[in-house]
Amino acid sequence: MNTDGSSGIDSSDDIDNSSSNGGSSSSSSESGAEDEEADDSEAEEEMTELHRACKLGLLQQVQELLDEGQSVNLATPGAQLTPLHIASKHGKVDVVHA
């Protein structure tokens, strides 16, 4: 506290400055989307055939691979994503229910 009894904090200090930062908050979210795409392309090399089929929503191929005994529990080495993670991440609802 200041000697005059006030806290010394001006209420204008509480103003959200996010609009005055030149939109950097939106650019950081855009760069996050780019990072996510980069993660997908890196993980592509580590994916099994089942991971790829799940990512693309190829239900018949997913079913055939499961019938052949491919593991639904095998996770990618880097991101530790199972085929179910991949399918749900890419919105492949039919594959998730398979």
Summary of the structure (lengths in Angstrom):
residues: 98
radius of gyration: 23.6
end to end distance: 63.7
largest distance: 79.4
contacts: 206
relative contact order: 0.12
helix: 58%
strand: 0%
